[in-house]
């Protein structure tokens, strides 16, 4: 199971409906297939009931800092907005 967490409820609802904010050919098909096969889920909080897998990948937003560093405070609480 792949679980996608985002704090934007509108984005989560769009993804649950199979709509992608990323304009990449075939990406919506991957989303709808994952939803249909129940191998993909979207939640709005890391506190929602789901089990963490063996691997956790956290993607933090951009832009980076003026020096080019990633916004690392987002790693401390990935289920909370950084701004």
BELWO-V303247 format. One record per residue. N is the residue number from 0. RES is the residue in one letter. SS is DSSP state (A for helix, B for strand, O for the rest). BURIAL is b if it has 9 or more other ideal C-beta (glycine too) atoms within 8 Angstrom, else e. D_FIRST is the distance of its C-alpha to the first C-alpha in whole Angstrom. Layout:
n->N res->RES ss->SS burial->BURIAL d_first->D_FIRST
n->N res->RES ss->SS burial->BURIAL d_first->D_FIRST
This chain:
n->0 res->X ss->O burial->b d_first->0
n->1 res->X ss->B burial->e d_first->4
n->2 res->X ss->B burial->b d_first->6
n->3 res->X ss->B burial->b d_first->10
n->4 res->X ss->B burial->b d_first->13
n->5 res->X ss->O burial->b d_first->16
n->6 res->X ss->O burial->b d_first->20
n->7 res->X ss->O burial->e d_first->21
n->8 res->X ss->A burial->e d_first->20
n->9 res->X ss->A burial->e d_first->22
n->10 res->X ss->A burial->b d_first->19
n->11 res->X ss->A burial->b d_first->16
n->12 res->X ss->A burial->e d_first->18
n->13 res->X ss->A burial->b d_first->19
n->14 res->X ss->A burial->b d_first->16
n->15 res->X ss->A burial->e d_first->15
n->16 res->X ss->O burial->e d_first->18
n->17 res->X ss->O burial->b d_first->16
n->18 res->X ss->O burial->e d_first->19
n->19 res->X ss->O burial->b d_first->19
n->20 res->X ss->O burial->e d_first->21
n->21 res->X ss->O burial->e d_first->21
n->22 res->X ss->O burial->e d_first->23
n->23 res->X ss->O burial->e d_first->22
n->24 res->X ss->O burial->e d_first->23
n->25 res->X ss->O burial->e d_first->20
n->26 res->X ss->A burial->b d_first->18
n->27 res->X ss->A burial->b d_first->18
n->28 res->X ss->A burial->e d_first->17
n->29 res->X ss->A burial->e d_first->14
n->30 res->X ss->A burial->b d_first->13
n->31 res->X ss->A burial->b d_first->14
n->32 res->X ss->A burial->e d_first->13
n->33 res->X ss->A burial->b d_first->9
n->34 res->X ss->A burial->b d_first->10
n->35 res->X ss->A burial->e d_first->12
n->36 res->X ss->O burial->e d_first->10
n->37 res->X ss->O burial->e d_first->7
n->38 res->X ss->O burial->e d_first->4
n->39 res->X ss->B burial->b d_first->6
n->40 res->X ss->B burial->b d_first->7
n->41 res->X ss->B burial->b d_first->11
n->42 res->X ss->B burial->b d_first->13
n->43 res->X ss->O burial->b d_first->16
n->44 res->X ss->O burial->e d_first->16
n->45 res->X ss->O burial->e d_first->15
n->46 res->X ss->O burial->e d_first->17
n->47 res->X ss->O burial->e d_first->15
n->48 res->X ss->O burial->e d_first->13
n->49 res->X ss->O burial->e d_first->10
n->50 res->X ss->O burial->e d_first->9
n->51 res->X ss->O burial->e d_first->9
n->52 res->X ss->O burial->e d_first->8
n->53 res->X ss->O burial->e d_first->11
n->54 res->X ss->O burial->e d_first->11
n->55 res->X ss->O burial->e d_first->12
n->56 res->X ss->O burial->e d_first->13
n->57 res->X ss->O burial->e d_first->16
n->58 res->X ss->O burial->e d_first->17
n->59 res->X ss->O burial->b d_first->21
n->60 res->X ss->O burial->e d_first->23
n->61 res->X ss->O burial->e d_first->26
n->62 res->X ss->O burial->e d_first->29
n->63 res->X ss->O burial->e d_first->30
n->64 res->X ss->O burial->e d_first->33
n->65 res->X ss->O burial->e d_first->36
n->66 res->X ss->O burial->e d_first->36
n->67 res->X ss->O burial->e d_first->33
n->68 res->X ss->O burial->e d_first->31
n->69 res->X ss->O burial->e d_first->27
n->70 res->X ss->O burial->b d_first->27
n->71 res->X ss->O burial->e d_first->26
n->72 res->X ss->A burial->e d_first->27
n->73 res->X ss->A burial->b d_first->23
n->74 res->X ss->A burial->e d_first->22
n->75 res->X ss->A burial->e d_first->23
n->76 res->X ss->O burial->e d_first->22
n->77 res->X ss->O burial->b d_first->19
n->78 res->X ss->O burial->e d_first->18
n->79 res->X ss->O burial->e d_first->22
n->80 res->X ss->O burial->e d_first->24
n->81 res->X ss->O burial->e d_first->26
n->82 res->X ss->O burial->e d_first->29
